[in-house]
Amino acid sequence: MLTAFLAPSGIVFRHRNGLAPVADGEFSVATQVQLSASDRPDMQVKADGFVLLVECKVDAPYDRGQVERYLAHVDGVPEGGVVAIVPRRSVPPVGDTPSNDRFLGFVAWEDVAALLVAIEPAGDARDGFRSALVNLLDSYGLVPFDGEVAPWELPDGTQDVEQVRLICSVLNAAAADVGADPTLMARAPHPYRAALVTTSTLLSGSGPTPRPILWHATALRSFLEPESKYRYFAFLDAVVVVTFQSATANEGSDRVVEFFVDTRPVPRAGGTMRWLRDDDEFLRAVLSAGPWDIPEDAVVPAATQAVAEMRAGYEAVVRRVAALLDSDYPAARVQPWDSWGVRIVFGSTEEWIAPGEGLADLRVRYASLLRDVFGALFESEPDRPLGRLLTAVTCADR
């Protein structure tokens, strides 16, 4: 990557393995090298008689004084230079750039992202690194956008965070309407009799403030002891998710409205969530969290097999939900999903949040979807696979 950007400056890099840049010999690459009490360049490429310092800025402003101190450092070696990688919007005017001829110039992160996207897969670990870096740049809105913008996006394809927050507030109101519907919730089977509907959003883990909102979730919480809302157990939560992944070069984005029954997580000490490692651990978690009195030695091979059958049972539950919704949602489709078995995809988020749609209309339409989904779930006997598991455990020969 450095070769592609620095070759026009007249610096030639090569390496005996042809895998990384070097100036006439062996080289080393280090990050956050302490040059002084206050100066640590993000990357240093070093070889005999040569030093290249790279300073990277994303949401922090460009600091000319910092770059000039780096230039003073490389002035002490026979050959070297300084490069600054910044968002294109942060490239300063010509009069605000160092005049030292060892300053090799600015590289825009958008150009780095475009180069990474264009590179052919190598079939090794470098592919994973490039993908991770593209995803990181994507979260900062620095991957070039080429396509149609969604109703919640700005013309450059980045997310209009305030608009998405407003949409999520409408989805929250719709979820509250459904959770307070006594006619619907009176039909709830075990373990949904507590009738607790909650909402949440996931923000991007990185990027400029305010953070983009990745998705909104509405969950009908499950309780193994429905009479007490303090015995919450995440297993079997019924979840509807609306995804707002930014439309960028990231091919992994999946902006859909979907439903699944969550069969992965269980709470541990302190109330935090974790994912189960295997079926045996899952069975022990179910036995320890429920209101039943089943001894620890109940975990036997027959019961472990019953866990796999129970997972298949919940896949069948989701498929029954899809069949019940088929006439009202003909575009819905069931898709395999590694983490949960299957999910129902109702369509793209763009189809559900149409341009110019009033927020009141969106609230009514989303509440209708939740009522239909939860109602179909209640008719699909979602408690039976768990009941079969408990029967297998209590009746197994030990």
Secondary structure per residue as TSV (DSSP state, phi and psi in degrees):
chain	resnum	aa	ss	phi	psi
A	1	M	-	360.0	-45.5
A	2	L	H	-62.6	-37.7
A	3	T	H	-57.6	-45.5
A	4	A	H	-61.4	-37.8
A	5	F	H	-85.4	-31.6
A	6	L	H	-96.7	-15.7
A	7	A	G	-55.6	-40.1
A	8	P	G	-62.1	-18.2
A	9	S	G	-84.6	-0.6
A	10	G	T	91.4	3.2
A	11	I	-	-92.9	126.4
A	12	V	-	-104.9	127.3
A	13	F	-	-116.1	142.5
A	14	R	-	-154.9	163.8
A	15	H	-	-146.0	147.7
A	16	R	T	-61.4	-28.3
A	17	N	T	-94.8	-4.5
A	18	G	S	68.4	18.8
A	19	L	S	-106.9	-14.1
A	20	A	S	-154.7	159.1
A	21	P	-	-74.1	147.9
A	22	V	-	-158.3	152.1
A	23	A	S	-108.4	101.5
A	24	D	S	50.2	56.1
A	25	G	S	142.5	-168.2
A	26	E	-	-66.3	155.6
A	27	F	E	-142.0	166.0
A	28	S	E	-136.4	149.7
A	29	V	E	-123.6	130.9
A	30	A	E	-138.0	154.8
A	31	T	S	-117.9	151.6
A	32	Q	S	52.3	48.2
A	33	V	-	-75.6	130.4
A	34	Q	-	-81.6	101.9
A	35	L	S	-83.1	-34.3
A	36	S	S	-155.2	-175.8
A	37	A	S	-60.8	-28.1
A	38	S	S	-117.3	-2.9
A	39	D	-	-118.8	121.4
A	40	R	-	-140.0	95.2
A	41	P	-	-63.1	151.0
A	42	D	S	-66.6	-30.6
A	43	M	E	-150.5	144.1
A	44	Q	E	-129.9	123.5
A	45	V	E	-106.6	122.8
A	46	K	E	-132.0	137.6
A	47	A	E	-144.0	179.9
A	48	D	T	-59.4	116.8
A	49	G	T	72.9	12.9
A	50	F	E	-141.5	138.3
A	51	V	E	-140.2	130.0
A	52	L	E	-119.5	123.0
A	53	L	E	-107.1	133.3
A	54	V	E	-120.8	124.1
A	55	E	E	-110.1	127.6
A	56	C	E	-112.8	129.5
A	57	K	-	-125.6	137.5
A	58	V	S	-118.6	-73.6
A	59	D	S	-104.8	-2.9
A	60	A	S	-87.1	147.5
A	61	P	-	-71.3	153.4
A	62	Y	-	-64.9	134.2
A	63	D	-	-118.0	101.9
A	64	R	H	-61.9	-39.9
A	65	G	H	-61.0	-38.4
A	66	Q	H	-63.5	-44.6
A	67	V	H	-63.5	-40.1
A	68	E	H	-66.8	-32.4
A	69	R	H	-68.4	-36.4
A	70	Y	H	-65.1	-38.4
A	71	L	H	-63.1	-38.6
A	72	A	H	-61.7	-34.4
A	73	H	H	-68.6	-45.2
A	74	V	H	-76.3	-14.8
A	75	D	T	-62.7	-19.1
A	76	G	T	-87.1	3.8
A	77	V	S	-118.3	154.9
A	78	P	S	-58.1	-37.7
A	79	E	E	-143.5	137.4
A	80	G	E	172.2	-179.5
A	81	G	E	-172.0	176.3
A	82	V	E	-130.7	135.7
A	83	V	E	-125.4	140.4
A	84	A	E	-115.3	125.9
A	85	I	E	-106.3	117.3
A	86	V	E	-140.6	162.5
A	87	P	-	-61.4	149.2
A	88	R	G	-56.9	-34.6
A	89	R	G	-66.7	-18.1
A	90	S	G	-96.0	-2.6
A	91	V	-	-67.4	121.3
A	92	P	-	-76.7	164.4
A	93	P	-	-63.7	161.3
A	94	V	G	-54.9	-38.6
A	95	G	G	-68.0	-11.9
A	96	D	G	-109.3	21.1
A	97	T	S	-110.2	148.9
A	98	P	-	-59.6	141.8
A	99	S	-	-88.7	-10.8
A	100	N	-	-59.0	129.5
A	101	D	T	-71.4	-5.9
A	102	R	T	-87.2	-4.2
A	103	F	E	-81.8	113.3
A	104	L	E	-84.4	-6.1
A	105	G	E	113.0	-172.8
A	106	F	E	-103.4	143.7
A	107	V	E	-118.9	130.0
A	108	A	E	-83.2	135.6
A	109	W	H	-58.1	-32.3
A	110	E	H	-61.0	-35.9
A	111	D	H	-72.2	-36.7
A	112	V	H	-61.0	-46.0
A	113	A	H	-62.1	-43.9
A	114	A	H	-61.5	-39.1
A	115	L	H	-65.2	-43.3
A	116	L	H	-64.0	-40.5
A	117	V	H	-65.8	-34.3
A	118	A	H	-80.0	-16.8
A	119	I	S	-67.7	134.3
A	120	E	-	-69.9	140.8
A	121	P	-	-55.5	139.4
A	122	A	-	-95.2	-14.3
A	123	G	S	77.8	20.1
A	124	D	S	-140.4	-164.1
A	125	A	H	-62.8	-22.0
A	126	R	H	-63.7	-30.3
A	127	D	H	-61.8	-43.0
A	128	G	H	-64.6	-39.4
A	129	F	H	-64.2	-45.6
A	130	R	H	-63.0	-41.9
A	131	S	H	-61.9	-43.1
A	132	A	H	-63.7	-39.9
A	133	L	H	-68.6	-39.8
A	134	V	H	-62.3	-42.6
A	135	N	H	-62.7	-38.9
A	136	L	H	-65.0	-47.1
A	137	L	H	-63.3	-34.9
A	138	D	H	-59.4	-42.1
A	139	S	H	-65.0	-22.7
A	140	Y	T	-93.1	2.7
A	141	G	T	73.1	30.5
A	142	L	-	-111.8	8.7
A	143	V	S	-93.1	127.3
A	144	P	-	-54.6	136.5
A	145	F	-	-101.3	134.3
A	146	D	-	-143.8	92.8
A	147	G	S	164.3	-174.6
A	148	E	-	-81.4	141.3
A	149	V	-	-86.7	148.3
A	150	A	-	-82.9	166.7
A	151	P	T	-60.5	-21.1
A	152	W	T	-103.2	18.0
A	153	E	B	-118.3	156.1
A	154	L	-	-82.8	166.9
A	155	P	T	-56.7	-26.2
A	156	D	T	-86.9	5.7
A	157	G	S	90.1	-6.6
A	158	T	-	-80.5	160.4
A	159	Q	B	-76.6	136.5
A	160	D	-	-85.4	91.4
A	161	V	H	-60.4	-40.7
A	162	E	H	-63.7	-37.6
A	163	Q	H	-65.6	-41.4
A	164	V	H	-66.8	-37.8
A	165	R	H	-60.2	-40.5
A	166	L	H	-64.9	-43.2
A	167	I	H	-60.7	-43.7
A	168	C	H	-64.6	-34.4
A	169	S	H	-64.6	-34.6
A	170	V	H	-68.9	-41.5
A	171	L	H	-63.4	-37.3
A	172	N	H	-60.7	-44.2
A	173	A	H	-64.0	-39.4
A	174	A	H	-64.0	-42.2
A	175	A	H	-63.1	-39.4
A	176	A	H	-63.8	-38.6
A	177	D	H	-59.0	-44.4
A	178	V	H	-70.3	-42.0
A	179	G	H	-62.7	-25.8
A	180	A	T	-95.5	9.8
A	181	D	-	-86.0	102.0
A	182	P	H	-66.9	-31.2
A	183	T	H	-63.7	-43.3
A	184	L	H	-69.3	-51.0
A	185	M	H	-70.2	-20.0
A	186	A	T	-66.0	-19.2
A	187	R	T	-89.6	-4.5
A	188	A	-	-66.8	128.0
A	189	P	-	-84.3	171.4
A	190	H	T	-61.5	133.0
A	191	P	T	-105.6	28.5
A	192	Y	S	-104.6	13.6
A	193	R	T	-69.2	-18.0
A	194	A	T	-68.1	-17.8
A	195	A	-	54.2	45.7
A	196	L	-	-102.7	112.2
A	197	V	E	-108.0	124.3
A	198	T	E	-124.4	162.8
A	199	T	E	-130.1	155.7
A	200	S	E	-156.3	162.1
A	201	T	E	-131.1	153.3
A	202	L	E	-115.0	123.7
A	203	L	E	-92.4	155.3
A	204	S	-	-59.0	138.0
A	205	G	S	-72.9	-9.4
A	206	S	S	-153.5	171.6
A	207	G	S	115.7	173.2
A	208	P	S	-67.4	154.7
A	209	T	S	-84.7	138.1
A	210	P	S	-75.8	145.5
A	211	R	-	-65.8	138.4
A	212	P	-	-61.7	147.7
A	213	I	E	-93.8	121.1
A	214	L	E	-81.3	-45.2
A	215	W	E	-156.7	162.0
A	216	H	E	-118.7	135.8
A	217	A	E	-125.4	137.7
A	218	T	E	-114.6	123.0
A	219	A	E	-122.4	131.1
A	220	L	E	-90.8	108.5
A	221	R	-	-74.4	147.6
A	222	S	-	-106.4	145.3
A	223	F	B	-136.1	129.0
A	224	L	S	-75.4	-13.8
A	225	E	S	-128.0	80.7
A	226	P	T	-57.9	-24.4
A	227	E	T	-71.9	-15.3
A	228	S	-	-125.9	120.8
A	229	K	T	-77.7	4.3
A	230	Y	T	-98.0	2.0
A	231	R	S	-107.5	45.8
A	232	Y	B	-66.2	139.8
A	233	F	-	-140.6	113.7
A	234	A	-	-62.6	-27.0
A	235	F	T	-56.0	130.6
A	236	L	T	84.1	8.9
A	237	D	E	-55.6	135.9
A	238	A	E	-97.7	118.9
A	239	V	E	-124.8	132.6
A	240	V	E	-113.1	126.3
A	241	V	E	-119.1	135.3
A	242	V	E	-114.3	116.5
A	243	T	E	-99.3	134.7
A	244	F	-	-118.2	40.3
A	245	Q	-	-62.4	133.7
A	246	S	-	-61.2	141.8
A	247	A	-	-81.3	98.7
A	248	T	S	-137.1	-166.4
A	249	A	S	-72.9	-4.4
A	250	N	-	-71.2	106.2
A	251	E	T	-72.2	-11.3
A	252	G	T	-80.2	-5.9
A	253	S	-	-67.6	141.4
A	254	D	-	-139.7	86.6
A	255	R	-	-92.7	94.4
A	256	V	E	-139.2	166.0
A	257	V	E	-104.0	124.3
A	258	E	E	-143.8	163.3
A	259	F	E	-134.0	141.4
A	260	F	E	-152.6	160.8
A	261	V	E	-101.0	119.1
A	262	D	E	-78.0	112.8
A	263	T	-	-115.9	23.6
A	264	R	S	-100.4	-57.5
A	265	P	E	-91.4	157.7
A	266	V	E	-135.1	153.1
A	267	P	E	-78.2	150.4
A	268	R	-	-122.6	-173.1
A	269	A	G	-55.2	134.0
A	270	G	G	91.9	-6.9
A	271	G	G	86.0	-2.2
A	272	T	-	-77.4	159.8
A	273	M	E	-100.9	150.6
A	274	R	E	-147.3	163.0
A	275	W	E	-97.2	143.8
A	276	L	-	-77.7	144.7
A	277	R	S	-82.6	-35.5
A	278	D	S	-157.8	176.1
A	279	D	H	-66.6	-34.0
A	280	D	H	-63.6	-44.6
A	281	E	H	-65.1	-37.2
A	282	F	H	-61.3	-45.0
A	283	L	H	-61.9	-43.2
A	284	R	H	-62.3	-37.7
A	285	A	H	-65.1	-41.2
A	286	V	H	-63.3	-44.2
A	287	L	H	-66.2	-36.3
A	288	S	H	-78.5	-23.1
A	289	A	H	-93.3	-19.6
A	290	G	S	-84.1	169.0
A	291	P	S	-83.8	4.2
A	292	W	S	-88.4	161.9
A	293	D	-	-109.7	86.9
A	294	I	-	-121.2	125.6
A	295	P	-	-67.1	157.6
A	296	E	G	-59.7	-35.2
A	297	D	G	-74.5	7.5
A	298	A	G	-72.6	-12.6
A	299	V	-	-76.9	102.0
A	300	V	-	-127.6	165.1
A	301	P	H	-53.9	-39.2
A	302	A	H	-63.3	-38.0
A	303	A	H	-71.6	-37.5
A	304	T	H	-62.4	-38.8
A	305	Q	H	-62.4	-35.1
A	306	A	H	-65.3	-27.4
A	307	V	H	-63.5	-45.7
A	308	A	H	-61.3	-39.7
A	309	E	H	-66.6	-35.3
A	310	M	H	-65.2	-41.5
A	311	R	H	-60.3	-42.7
A	312	A	H	-62.9	-34.4
A	313	G	H	-63.7	-38.6
A	314	Y	H	-74.8	-27.2
A	315	E	H	-63.5	-40.4
A	316	A	H	-65.4	-35.8
A	317	V	H	-59.9	-47.4
A	318	V	H	-63.4	-38.8
A	319	R	H	-66.4	-35.0
A	320	R	H	-66.6	-38.6
A	321	V	H	-59.2	-45.1
A	322	A	H	-61.2	-41.1
A	323	A	H	-64.6	-38.9
A	324	L	H	-69.0	-26.6
A	325	L	H	-93.6	-2.4
A	326	D	T	-57.7	-41.3
A	327	S	T	-70.3	-35.1
A	328	D	T	-86.1	-23.7
A	329	Y	-	-131.9	70.8
A	330	P	T	-64.4	-22.8
A	331	A	T	-82.4	-10.1
A	332	A	-	-66.1	145.2
A	333	R	E	-141.7	146.2
A	334	V	E	-90.6	131.8
A	335	Q	E	-127.5	143.2
A	336	P	E	-68.3	147.2
A	337	W	E	-147.9	121.7
A	338	D	T	-55.9	-43.3
A	339	S	T	-72.0	-35.6
A	340	W	T	-120.3	2.1
A	341	G	E	94.6	-76.7
A	342	V	E	-140.9	161.7
A	343	R	E	-140.1	160.0
A	344	I	E	-106.6	122.7
A	345	V	E	-103.0	120.0
A	346	F	E	-89.2	-11.1
A	347	G	E	140.4	176.5
A	348	S	E	-73.0	154.1
A	349	T	H	-62.6	-34.0
A	350	E	H	-60.7	-34.8
A	351	E	H	-70.7	-30.4
A	352	W	H	-86.6	-31.0
A	353	I	S	-114.1	84.6
A	354	A	-	-79.6	149.1
A	355	P	T	-58.2	133.5
A	356	G	T	80.6	-0.9
A	357	E	-	-69.7	135.0
A	358	G	-	-68.5	148.1
A	359	L	H	-64.8	-33.8
A	360	A	H	-63.9	-39.7
A	361	D	H	-65.5	-40.7
A	362	L	H	-62.7	-40.6
A	363	R	H	-61.5	-44.6
A	364	V	H	-65.7	-42.9
A	365	R	H	-69.0	-39.8
A	366	Y	H	-70.6	-39.0
A	367	A	H	-62.1	-38.6
A	368	S	H	-63.0	-41.4
A	369	L	H	-61.8	-46.2
A	370	L	H	-61.6	-43.9
A	371	R	H	-61.1	-43.0
A	372	D	H	-64.9	-44.1
A	373	V	H	-67.1	-50.0
A	374	F	H	-66.6	-38.0
A	375	G	H	-61.9	-43.2
A	376	A	H	-65.6	-36.5
A	377	L	H	-62.2	-43.5
A	378	F	H	-61.6	-30.5
A	379	E	T	-83.6	-6.8
A	380	S	T	-100.9	15.1
A	381	E	-	52.6	58.9
A	382	P	T	-69.1	-11.9
A	383	D	T	-89.4	-11.4
A	384	R	H	-68.6	-44.3
A	385	P	H	-58.9	-39.3
A	386	L	H	-66.3	-39.5
A	387	G	H	-61.1	-40.0
A	388	R	H	-63.9	-38.0
A	389	L	H	-61.9	-47.1
A	390	L	H	-64.3	-36.7
A	391	T	H	-64.1	-41.8
A	392	A	H	-62.6	-37.4
A	393	V	H	-71.4	-46.8
A	394	T	H	-73.8	-25.3
A	395	C	H	-97.8	-7.6
A	396	A	S	-69.3	145.6
A	397	D	-	-74.3	131.2
A	398	R	-	-126.4	360.0
